[in-house]
Amino acid sequence: MRKIIGFLGVLISILAFSFNRSLTGAVVGTSSVSNLSFVLTFALLIASFFVLTSKSLDAIMIPTGGHGERIKRALKDYDGKTPLLIAGMINRGEYGTNLKNTESSQIVKELRKNGIGYDQMILEGKSRDSLENFYNSLRKFEKLKKLAIATDDYQFERFKMYLERGKQTGEIPKDLEIEQLNTNKKYTLGERVYGILAYYKDLYRTRKGLKEGLKSSTTKGFIQKFKEFLWKP
């Protein structure tokens, strides 16, 4: 559909340009009209070019953590066919069943309430932090060109850093793009401090690559302890 719209835009631009030249040659005193027509035709041509060359979304990621706003933001851009990737740990019960109180399960429940079918969801299921969210989610696709992520500014800065690290080390394809579906989160002072510390810790953590960074879990590390201290009742 995107390509069809782009080609139609180019065709209309060509026809409009031809008509504009005919009008200019046939009618005297139409310079201002023809100039405006030329500008509009050129703008349509440029817009059509961007439509043709822009990549379509392969998936929309919803990381666990603050999932309520992330679900709303993801659904705002959901087109009814792009897979919704739920990134986060799924705890297993005694017989391998999913525990109902996990964040991933809650996200699935909310998506179902909004009419999203199970066939439109992809469960990542293993991640405990942002780096694992990103790395494990990419492993769910054989070919991934563009991924949208419903999240806040601080986490998205970490995702961008992971992307650049991965491209530098060859762990991520050079042509992969990510874009933010911004939740416009309002931060407390503690959340701002955590966001900054988390970024620099993961910057150091991934200094030798994403795979090396995955070997050091942050779940009970300094950042987690600091976060627990900030939110201590």
N, C-alpha and C positions, 0 to 999 in steps of 0.2 A: 504493500500500500504506500509506504514511504517513497519508493522509487517511482511508482505511478504518478504520485502527486508532483514529484520533482520533474519528471519528464513533461507533464502537462504544463507546469510552470515555465519550462524552457520553450515549449511550443507556443504558448500564449505570448511570451516575450518576443519571439521571432515574428509572429504575426502582427503584434502591436507595433514593433519597430518598422515593419514593412508598411503598415498602414500609416504610421507617422510620417515616413518619407513621402508617401503618395500625397498625403494631406498637405504637407509643407510645399511640395512642388505644384500643387493644383490651386491652392488658395493663397491669396496675398493678404498680409497683415495678421498672420496667425502664429507669429514667432513665439509669443509668450505661451500660448496653448501648446505649441509643438515642443517647446523646451520642457514644460511641465510633464508632458506625455513621455518625453525621452527619459526624464529623471525617474518617473514611476516605472517605466519599462525596465530601466537598468536595475532599479531596486528589486523588482520581481525576479529578474535574471539572477542576481546575487543570492536572493533568498532561496531560489530553486537549486542553485549550486550547493548551498549549505545543506539543504534537505537531501540531496543526492549523495553527498560525501559524508554526512554524519552517520555514526554507527547507531543501530537500534539496540535497545536494552536486551541483554540475555537473561537477566534476573534482577530482582529487588531483594536485598538482604535486610532482615530485621534482626539485629543482635539483641540478645536478652540483656536485661538491665534497663530500667526505665522504659519497659516495653509498651506501656499504655500510649504514650505520645508517639512512639516509633510506629506502632500499628496504625494509628490515625494518619501519620504522615505517609506511610507506604501506601495505604489505601487511596489517598488523595491522587497519587500518580498511577494507580493500578489500572491497567487497560483491559483486564478480563482474560488475558492470555499469557502475559509474562509471569514466569514462575516466581513464587514468593519463597525465599530461602530463609529459614529460621535457624539462626546460628547460636548455639548454646548447648550446655550439657543436658542430657536426658538421663536422670537417675533411674536405675532399674530396680524393680521390686524383687521379691523372693523368687518368683517364677518368670522373671524377665519382662514383666509388664511395666509400662511407664507409670511412674508415680504422678498422681493428679496435681500435686502441689508444686511441681517444677515450673520454672518460668516458660520453658519451651512448650509445655503442655497448656499453660494458660494462654500463650499466644495462639496456639492451634484452636483453642476453644473460642477465643475472640474472633478469629478469622472465620470460623464456621458460623458464628452469629451474624457475620456480615455477608454470608452467602458464598464464601470461598470454598470450593471443593477440595477434597484431599488430593486430587490429581493435580492441583495447582500449587501444592506445597512441597517443599523439599526440606527435610529435617537433617541438619548437620550432626547434631547429637553428641559431640565429644568435647566441645570447647569449654574452657574454664576462665579464659581472659580474652582480651581484645586481639592479641597476636594469634592465638589459636582460632578465634572467630574468623579472622581473615585467611589464614593459611589453610585451615581445614575446609573452609567454604569453597576456595578455589579448586580443591581436589575433587569437588562434586561434579565438575564439568570437564568434558574432554576438550572442548574448545570454548573459551570465554573471551569475548572481545570488550564487552562493556557491562559493568556492574554498578547498579545504583544502591546506595546504602542509606537507610533511614536512621539517622543518628544526630547527636549534638556536635558542636564545633570541636570540642576537645578530643573526643574519640575519633572524629574524622581526620584530624591532624595526625593522629597515630596511624590510621589506615593509609594515609598518603605517604607517610614515612616508610611503612612496611612495603608499599608498592615500589618506591624508589630503591630501597634496599634490595628487594627481590630482583629488580631489573638489573641492578649493578652486579649481582652475584650470578645472574643467569637462572635464578629459580622461578622467575615469573616472565612470561612473554613480553617483549618490548612494546607490543601493540595493545596491551591491555589498558583499558581506561576505567576509572571509577568516578562517580559523581555523587554528590551529597544531596539527599533529600532532607533538608534541614528541619529539625524539630523545634528550632528557636527556643531552646531550653533556657530558663532563667536560673542562674547559678547562685548558690550560697558561697560565702567566702571559703568554706571548707572544700566545696566541690571544685572551686577554681584552683586551690592549692593542690588538691589531688590530681586534677587534670594536668597541671604543669609537671608535677613530680612523675606521674605515670609516663608522660611523653619522654622525659629525659632518661628515665630508667630503661624504657624499651629501646631508646636510641642506643644506649650502652649495651643492652642485652642482645641486640641484633647486629652488633658491630662486625661479627664474623659471618653474618648471614641469618636468614630466617630459621633454617633448620637447627642451627647451633643455638639460636635464641630459644627455640622450643624446649631445649633440654633443661632449661632453668625455669621452673614454674614459679609464677608470682603469687600463687594462691595464698600461701602463708608467709610470703616474703615481707620485706620492709614496707613496701607500698600498702599492702593489705593491712598490716599492723597499724600503720599510720592512719589509714582510712578508718579503722575500727576505733582508734583513739579519738579522731575528730567527731565521730558519731556516737561516742560513748554516752549513754543516758546519764 
